[in-house]
Amino acid sequence: MHVCRGNWTCDETVLLEGAYDRLGQFFDSLDVDMLALEFSTSRAG
């Protein structure tokens, strides 16, 4: 699974920046073999 902040909205307050902490419980519930998160920029996490 690839989790991407993407460019799907112009509203930067809609989970497009900051840490992934708010999504932690969601990540714990996933049944996937690999989870890829991007951390290379502040917007990415």
C-alpha positions in Angstrom: 0.0 0.0 0.0 1.2 3.5 -0.9 0.0 6.4 1.2 0.4 9.6 -0.7 -0.6 13.1 0.4 -0.9 13.9 -3.3 -2.3 17.0 -4.9 -6.0 16.2 -4.7 -7.1 19.4 -3.0 -5.9 23.0 -2.7 -6.9 23.0 1.0 -3.6 22.3 2.8 -5.4 21.6 6.1 -6.8 18.3 4.8 -4.2 15.8 5.9 -1.7 17.2 3.4 1.1 18.1 5.9 2.5 17.1 9.2 3.1 13.9 11.0 1.3 10.6 10.3 0.4 10.3 14.1 -3.3 11.0 13.4 -3.4 8.0 11.1 -1.7 5.6 13.5 -4.8 3.5 14.4 -5.7 3.2 10.7 -2.2 1.9 9.9 -2.5 -0.7 12.7 -5.7 -2.0 11.2 -4.3 -2.6 7.7 -3.7 -6.1 6.5 -1.0 -5.4 3.9 2.5 -6.9 3.2 4.2 -3.5 2.9 3.3 0.1 3.8 5.3 2.9 2.1 5.2 6.4 3.7 7.1 9.4 2.4 9.1 11.5 4.8 11.4 13.5 2.5 9.6 16.8 3.0 7.7 18.5 5.8 4.6 18.3 3.8 5.1 14.6 3.3 5.4 13.9 7.1 
